[in-house]
Amino acid sequence: MTIPTLPLSDGYTIPQIGLGTASLNDEQIAPVIVSAIEAGYRHIDTAFRYKNQRGVGKGIRDSGIARQEVFVTTKLDGEFQGNDRAIAGLDECLRQLDLDYVDLLLIHWPLPQRDEYVSTWKTFETLADSGKVRSIGVSNFKPAHLDRLLAETTIRPVANQIQLNPRITRSDQHAYDQAHDIVTVAWSPLGQGKGLLDEPTLQTLAATYGKTPAQVVLRWLTGLGIVAIPRSSNPERLRQNIDIFDFTLTAAEMDAISALDTGAEKRVDSDTSGH
Ligand SMILES: NC(=O)c1ccc[n+]([C@@H]2O[C@H](COP(=O)([O-])OP(=O)(O)OC[C@H]3O[C@@H](n4cnc5c(N)ncnc54)[C@H](OP(=O)(O)O)[C@@H]3O)[C@@H](O)[C@H]2O)c1
């Protein structure tokens, strides 16, 4: 199973499906990573906040895959914003992962009330030259936050990881990202497996294509040019979530899924508000 990649603005590429790891601890995540890599995953999403980077690193090593074959994202949350704290934050992530570099380092939340995301980004820019990280990006940034980064700093974020699924389509943010050559990465792409997958539109399309509602959602996301990072600790669903490139939704079907939008995005404006 080969997963397509998208180009990043700095010349690297990112696999369009990655494995989400939130809520799984070190012991739980390590064998999941091994199964995922065996199934064909080449992209893992973690964060300092998930307290599972040791397990993620162990899983990568246990899988036997060469380091350069797998794209690893981690994120630094509020405790690493301002005053060059991101330098120590990245070192700690690498220590926990037991890796020499990460492929993508993200500011986990803008935390605009603290007004430190611009200075934190300037620190990220120095890290991009350090050999410890390839690409730098952001998460949960809105157009106003990105406008400031683009106006006040030098390197453009390659990606913006945001909550995005058929009920929360974020079409304005995705359009902004596309217009600025920023790849949109969807977190909770399956709506955390709750309710969304029961939508009749998704059930009907799943029956049409002999797929599951989750596969239809992931095909919709990838069809829109978005990267998705579904989490599963179930080997069968892990396989299912990357087995999505043998069918194509029509434009009308894509629109019907987008029409499920309720706009009810989760607030992630404080350091305790999300994954
Ligand atoms: N940047 C941020 O602020 C932020 C915030 C939230 C999440 N994230 C990242 O995004 C990742 C994904 O989001 P998420 O973990 O919140 O939720 P998600 O991927 O939308 O949903 C995960 C849930 O869906 C179930 N599931 C997975 N595949 C399925 C399938 N094929 N059919 C039915 N159910 C399925 C899983 O159960 P099983 O394990 O039993 O399969 C799990 O309970 C996270 O793990 C994390 O890496 C980032």
The ligand as a Tripos MOL2 file, in Angstrom:
@<TRIPOS>MOLECULE
LIG
   48    52     1     0     0
SMALL
NO_CHARGES

@<TRIPOS>ATOM
      1 N1         -3.3270   19.6980   16.8160 N.am      1 LIG1
      2 C1         -4.3030   19.4760   17.6800 C.2       1 LIG1
      3 O1         -4.7040   20.3740   18.4560 O.2       1 LIG1
      4 C2         -4.9450   18.1340   17.7220 C.ar      1 LIG1
      5 C3         -6.1430   17.9520   18.4300 C.ar      1 LIG1
      6 C4         -6.7360   16.6960   18.4170 C.ar      1 LIG1
      7 C5         -6.1280   15.6260   17.7290 C.ar      1 LIG1
      8 N2         -4.9290   15.8180   17.0820 N.ar      1 LIG1
      9 C6         -4.2750   14.7030   16.3400 C.3       1 LIG1
     10 O2         -5.2270   14.1680   15.4290 O.3       1 LIG1
     11 C7         -5.3120   12.7560   15.6320 C.3       1 LIG1
     12 C8         -6.6660   12.2230   15.2290 C.3       1 LIG1
     13 O3         -7.6950   12.8260   15.9740 O.3       1 LIG1
     14 P1         -8.4760   12.0680   17.1530 P.3       1 LIG1
     15 O4         -7.5760   11.0510   17.7340 O.co2     1 LIG1
     16 O5         -9.0390   13.1260   18.0500 O.co2     1 LIG1
     17 O6         -9.7290   11.3990   16.4670 O.3       1 LIG1
     18 P2        -10.0870   10.6300   15.1050 P.3       1 LIG1
     19 O7         -8.8940   10.1440   14.4070 O.co2     1 LIG1
     20 O8        -11.0780   11.4720   14.3750 O.co2     1 LIG1
     21 O9        -10.9150    9.3890   15.6810 O.3       1 LIG1
     22 C9        -10.3040    8.3810   16.4340 C.3       1 LIG1
     23 C10       -11.3930    7.4250   16.8950 C.3       1 LIG1
     24 O10       -12.0430    6.8560   15.7360 O.3       1 LIG1
     25 C11       -12.0350    5.4290   15.8290 C.3       1 LIG1
     26 N3        -11.7640    4.9190   14.4750 N.ar      1 LIG1
     27 C12       -10.5840    4.9680   13.8100 C.ar      1 LIG1
     28 N4        -10.7090    4.4330   12.5870 N.ar      1 LIG1
     29 C13       -11.9890    4.0260   12.4780 C.ar      1 LIG1
     30 C14       -12.7150    3.3780   11.4530 C.ar      1 LIG1
     31 N5        -12.1360    3.0340   10.3030 N.pl3     1 LIG1
     32 N6        -14.0450    3.1070   11.6700 N.ar      1 LIG1
     33 C15       -14.6110    3.4440   12.8370 C.ar      1 LIG1
     34 N7        -13.9720    4.0670   13.8620 N.ar      1 LIG1
     35 C16       -12.6720    4.3380   13.6770 C.ar      1 LIG1
     36 C17       -10.9150    5.0850   16.7750 C.3       1 LIG1
     37 O11       -11.2360    3.9040   17.4830 O.3       1 LIG1
     38 P3        -10.2940    2.5700   17.4030 P.3       1 LIG1
     39 O12        -8.9440    2.9770   17.9620 O.co2     1 LIG1
     40 O13       -11.0120    1.5960   18.2580 O.co2     1 LIG1
     41 O14       -10.2190    2.1950   15.9550 O.co2     1 LIG1
     42 C18       -10.8920    6.2880   17.7220 C.3       1 LIG1
     43 O15       -11.8170    6.0990   18.7800 O.3       1 LIG1
     44 C19        -4.9830   12.6160   17.1160 C.3       1 LIG1
     45 O16        -4.7560   11.2840   17.4880 O.3       1 LIG1
     46 C20        -3.8110   13.5490   17.2260 C.3       1 LIG1
     47 O17        -2.6440   12.9220   16.7150 O.3       1 LIG1
     48 C21        -4.3460   17.0540   17.0510 C.ar      1 LIG1
@<TRIPOS>BOND
     1     1     2 1
     2     2     3 2
     3     2     4 1
     4     4     5 ar
     5     4    48 ar
     6     5     6 ar
     7     6     7 ar
     8     7     8 ar
     9     8     9 1
    10     8    48 ar
    11     9    10 1
    12     9    46 1
    13    10    11 1
    14    11    12 1
    15    11    44 1
    16    12    13 1
    17    13    14 1
    18    14    15 2
    19    14    16 1
    20    14    17 1
    21    17    18 1
    22    18    19 2
    23    18    20 1
    24    18    21 1
    25    21    22 1
    26    22    23 1
    27    23    24 1
    28    23    42 1
    29    24    25 1
    30    25    26 1
    31    25    36 1
    32    26    27 ar
    33    26    35 ar
    34    27    28 ar
    35    28    29 ar
    36    29    30 ar
    37    29    35 ar
    38    30    31 1
    39    30    32 ar
    40    32    33 ar
    41    33    34 ar
    42    34    35 ar
    43    36    37 1
    44    36    42 1
    45    37    38 1
    46    38    39 2
    47    38    40 1
    48    38    41 1
    49    42    43 1
    50    44    45 1
    51    44    46 1
    52    46    47 1
@<TRIPOS>SUBSTRUCTURE
     1 LIG1         1 GROUP 0 **** ****
